[in-house]
Amino acid sequence: MSSLPLSAGFYHPTTIQLQQGLLLVVALVTVSLVRTAWTNHTRKRPPVVNPAKPFDFTGGSTKVDFLQRSYEIINDTSKPTSDRPYTVNSDLGPIIVLPPRFADEIKNNPNLSFTKSVEDDFHGTTPGFEVFKAESAVGILAQVAKKQLTKYLNKITEPLSEEAAFSLQTILGDSPEWKEFSLPAVSLSLVARLSSRVFLGEKLCRNPEWLQITTEFPVSSFLAAYTLRLYPKILRPIVHWFLPECQLIRRQFAQARSIIQPVIDERMEEKRNALKAGQPAPTYDDAIDWAQEESKQTPWDPATFQLAMAEAAVHTTTDLISQTVIELLTHPELIQPLRDEATEVLRIHGWTKLGLYNLKLMDSILKETQRVKPIQMISMQRISTADIRLSDGTVIPKGAKCSVANTSRMDGNLYTEPEKFDGYRFLKMRNDPGKEHSAQFVTTGAESLGFGHGTHACPGRFFAANEVKIALCHLLLKYDLELGESALSDPTWHGFALNVNKDARIKVRRRKEEIDIDNL
């Protein structure tokens, strides 16, 4: 039997084809690796300004360090004139922070998700945190605020005024003598009552148990979310069952459901009876009714929705009212002009959408308050659902969190003496050609990010603006106000948040209003 040299098999046609195939695969892999390496080399990754602490394998120490030094980290990096993106290791994880010039570029990008960002930041898939779940409460809430709440602004103005009158009488009383109160507590109680009137209707809005949940749940859920963030993601599905903060919000959820469900059942029965009698189904003109309409027959939980409404509306509006009162008492020369404006406008227009629009000095003061002391030092928080390359070459990788620095508010090129509070700033700006619209409180833009900007700008800002104006009209016309003797009015930092000082106090006494605003 003859034998071939060993090398003969090497040149066998089948072997040659196999070798060619292998060489092609190797070549393709090499090209892919080179391309990936080149892409990674050329893409611009924003630098990290606070690298993770050594041996911090869980990330907990870095998060705590950020919370403790957030003021220093953010102010050292986000100067009004800064024009470079950066990454910060925050309590929410790594976040790419873009300068304000990118606000218009990313504002409507479909690959940047606000709801997924909320869900991730606040554990929306974890029991007890359902109000933050992207596909349920957050989605319905946005539709209700954008469509129904805005549509019915004129219709709900008088009920809000009625509730403001009742609430302030309950909270502050009618004494002509000076009394001292916690400012955040007064604002919180007032906002909870006003919001509940619209969200839940007249029947439940004064329910003491519900008001307690409305004021406590936003605080409890934020604390629970913060505590859970300190643990690695892989452990959170187990840890949350044992954390007291998470157990508390689950109890509050159950309590909320026990209060709301009987009302839902009663309404369903009324609608069934109307249908049987051949009559139109009753309507209630509140957020329960609107959410049912917006859910489009898909399953939804009224308790989850109502707590989501409270979460979105109560804390931010409370902070705004409190800070506005502090600014007015720090600049008391603004109070009488505000009273004069309210008296004149309400005498002509009454409690109408047009009347509230014409409170232009008040509108200016609210926008200036939000400019000087926003509730967040970043805005437009998103999660990227695809790789995104910005105009300067900066890449936001898929799955990364990004935001826009809220620093244009202190840019001297945009605002004269930006460090100074000027209540007339935006009222005067309305007279500048082309700025009548942008100077309004509810208008968003790269230079005004208090309500976000673009597709996901706060959909409830029109309601919030009217709610605050109504509250301030009642407060200023019916009461004299002063800062408390030992009031601490400087805001406090917590991560990216800039909150009204919880120790801020005011002195209040009843005064005779210039116009009977309860009977317009």
C-alpha positions, 0 to 999 in steps of 0.5 A: 500500500502506497503512502502519501507524504504528510504534506500531501494532505495539507494540499487536499482540496477539501483542506484548502477550502477549510483553510480559506474559510478559517482565514476569512473568519480570522480576517473578519474577526480581526477587522471587527476588533480593529474597528471596535478598538478604533471606535472606542478610541475615537468616541468621546467619553465624558470624563469622570469627575469623582472616580470610585473610591479604592476597594469600593466593590459595592459602590456604597462608599462612593454614593455616600461620598457623593451625597455628602460632597454633592455641593462641592462636586457639582459646583466645582464642575458645573460652572455656568460657563462650562461647556464640556460634558462630564460623568458623575458617580452619584447615588443614582449611579453614573450619570453623564451631565451635559452642558445646557447647549445640548438641551435642544439637541436631545429634547425630543430624541426618541432613544432617550427615555424619561420613564425608564430613567424614573423606573431605574432610579426608583426601583419601579419593578420592586413591590412597594415602588409601583408608582415609578413603573414605566409601563403603568402609573407613570405612563397614565399619569403623563397622559392625564396631566397632559390632556385632561388636567390641562383641558379642565384648568378653567373648570377646576379653578373655582374648586381650587379657590374654595379648597384654598379658603377652607385649608388656610382657615384650618391650617392657620386660623383667623387669629389677629395675633401673631402665631409661628408655624413651620413653613414647609409643614404649612405648604405641604398641608396646603398643597396636599389638600388642593391637589386632592380636591382635583385628584380625588374629588370633593368626597375624599379630599378632606379625608384625614387618613388620605391627607396623611398618606398623601403627605407622608408617602412621597417622603417615605418612598424617596427615603426607601428608594435612597436606602435601597440604592445603597445596596448592589443591584444584584441584592436589591430583589432580596434586601427590600423585603427586610428594609423597614423603609420598604416595609413602610411604603408597602403598608402605606400602599395597602392603606391607600388602596383600602381608602380608594377602592370603596369609592371606585366600587361605588362609582362602578355601581352608579354607572351600572345602574345608570346603564340599566336605567338607560341613562348617561353614565355619571361623570365626576371631573376628577383624576380618577375619572380621567385615568379610567378614560386614559387607561383605554380599558387596560388594567390599572390600579387606582391606588397606584395612580393616586399615589403617583399623582401625589408623588409627582405633584406634592413635593415639588409644589410644596418646595416652590410655595415655601421658597416663594414665601421665603423670597417674598419675606426676604424682599418684603417690598414685593408683597404690596404690589402683589396684593394690588395686582391680585385685587385688580385682576380678580375684581375684573376676571374672578377665578378664571384661567384668564385671571390667573394668566394676568397675574403677571408680576406673580408669574415673574416672581415664581419664575425668578424663584425657580431660577434662583433656587431650582429643586434639582441641579440637573434636569432632563434625566434620561436613559439611553435605549441606543448608542447616541452620538452628539454633535460634538462627538460625545457618545451616550452609550446604550443603557447610560443615564444622562441629564442636562446641567441646570446652570444656564440660570446663573449665566451672566450672558443670559441674565443681568446680575444672575446672583441677584433676586429680581422679582420684576426680571421676567415681567420686564422681559415680556416687553423685549421683542420675541420674549413675551412667551419665553418669559412666562413661568410655564415656558421651558427652554435651554435657559429655563430648565426648572420644568425640564424641556422637550417631549418629557417636560413636566406635563402638569406644570400648567396645573401647578402654576395655577394651583400656586397662584391661587394659594398665594392669592389667598395667603397674601390677601388674608394674612400678614407674614414675617420670617420666624425669629430663628428661621433658617432660610438657606436651602439644603443640598441632598445629592442633586436636590436643592431643598427648602430648609426644613427648619424654615419658620414664618409668623402669621396673623389674619388681615382684612383682605382688600376684596372678598375673594371667597365670593367672586 
